Amino acid sequence: MKRQIPLMLVLTLGIIYFFVPLVSTPWVVDNLQHEVFEKWLKIIGVFAVIMSVASLWRRNAVKIKRKSGDYAYSYLELIGMVLMAALAIIAPKWNIGNGMVLGGIAGNSVYNWIFMNMQVPMQATMFSMLAFYIASAAYRSFRARNIEATLLLITAAIVMIGRVPLGENIYQFMLKLNGGEAAAFQWSRMFDFQGITQFILDVPNAATKRAIGFGVAMGMLATSLKIIFGIEKSWLGGTE
Amino acid sequence: MKFSWHNFFTWLTNIDRRWIYLLMAIVVVLPLFFSFSVKVKPAKTVNMLYDFMENLEPGNTILIGFDYSPDSLAELNPMGKAVVYHAFKRGIRVMGIALAWPSAAGLGLDVIQSQAFKINLEIMDEKLKEIDALDEIKKYKADKELTDDEVHFRIMKLAVGIFERNQDDIDLFSDLMEILRATGAADEFEPFKADLILSGVDYTYFGYKPGYVSIMLGMGKDMVSTLNTDYRGISLMQYEMFNSNTNKIKNYEDVSLVVDLAAGGSVGAWVVYVNTKFGRPVAAGVTAVMAADYYPFIQSGQLIGLLNGMRGAADYETLNMRHFPDTAKPGKGLGGMASQTWAHIMILLFILLGNIGYFITKKGGEA
């Protein structure tokens, strides 16, 4: 039963919701889409939040209890979670001077101040580390080892120049050398990095992305059908 | 030891990566300390979005999805600010919502409010200077050790607070409010009411709403019953945008454009559920690393414009500066272009050096 009920649910709802987007009668839209789908999704979402908070709390509490690994960070995580929730939900909206209020989530609240001055810089710093890894990887790994790698390298170089003002400056300089827009033979167009970049994005890139998109969509469709008809059961877990 | 290119490049290819990190840090950070004048030629997809916005009528409404977290704000915040500035300058109403990331709630608020405050300060500029000259204000400024800009901001917030009937904002600077009332300055705010950018009238920010697809679909039927409140928990029915008899917003039928600022897969969801299902125009602003994914949507017409990374923001700021030469200033998009240019040059040099080293050492190895 533990496996049959979920399989029955997936089969029934899978078939129904496969056809819902194709039928736009008011009854279907109002009941199956708005009443069932949207409300159920919200309820599931709320439970997911409760589960995640409980799981986060339990994981960190166990770590602190056992004093395992970097358990000091668990204190920070729990304090952060409680503090932010308390400031947003429980704390009164007292005026604490300098145009700031203690509680709530308004732009001038302590909650928002902590977010803008702690979380935002920390997360932005983590992401900006990518620049260093890209530079190092470009230096060590981006090699013209074969034709494919060479093509990729040339394309990347053109796009990198075309995406910054340098590309336009080079083109304008070459255009001047070429004798301007009126020149009969426009060899300077070879240096129109912005134009070439736009062409690469519009034509080869779009064509490839579309092909990949079709492939992914077909794969998703096939996998969904396998799940709906019970051929693919790995999502149920277990080893049976 | 005798110099040879082979030895040199062997040493260079094995150089400690921390030197590369240091060079990268220098080329990224240094340009930020100098005001390089960088000019950009706006890309086709940015012009498409700008032209679409230009063709909207004052009083139309756009919905902006803030679907990113703080790690990608360097690229997406400047885009949001440029688009919101353009909308407010043209009298287009703005709604903002965060669906994909809870942490985007604060970012979207900052983007919309900062532009509303900026334009309100522009609108009240002359009046603020007039009020500034009052002896009582001079005393208040000296007592509180405030700068001119800080006092201007507070007076503007009070004027906005009066029209928004936001008692919390008025209470924050109650001492200044008393001065403004006593001097009669507060009575002179009334003529600005129609022009000021006000919450609930010219913009509404919903904050983070859990439910993602269900919210997207629900807004197609009825925004008020789906979202209920704005980010502060105030009922949407209290706002003119949602209760006016003449120009109220009910669902996507009343939204002229959806702009999704995204660092994940949310653009696809807006295209599928809002463009395809409800037929509303959708545009996107995305991080440079994911922009290539969305060019097919431009060709199919499912996206009416695309802002690609920080360059997309710089392009939009450039267009704003062309259209509003007296007030629009370069933002962080254009400000970051010098750093980005030098970083790209640096990476290209690294690639070039790395490949020269690769071929020379390979040749040496074969010999």
Interface residues (C-beta under 8 A of the other chain):
Chain A: P21 V29 Q33 H34 F37 E38 K39 L41 K42 G45 V46 V49 K93 N95 G99 V101 G104 I105 A106 G107 N108 N112 F115 M116 Q119 V120 P121 M122 Q123 A124 M126 F127 S128 A131 F132 I134 A135 S136 A138 Y139 R140 F142 R143 A144 L153 A156 A157 M160 I161 R163 V164 P165 L166 E168 Q194 Q198 L201 D202 N205 A206 K209 R210 G213
Chain B: T13 R17 I20 Y21 L23 M24 A25 V28 V38 K39 V40 K41 A43 K44 S69 P70 D71 S72 L73 A74 S103 A105 G106 L107 L109 D110 Q113 R154 K157 D168 D171 L172 F173 G207 P210 G211 Y212 V213 S214 I215 L217 G218 K221 T226 Y231 R232 K277 A288 A291 A292 D293 Y295 P296 I298 Q299 N308 G309 R311 M337 Q340 T341 A343 H344 I345 M346 I347 L348 F350 I351 L353 G354 N355 Y358
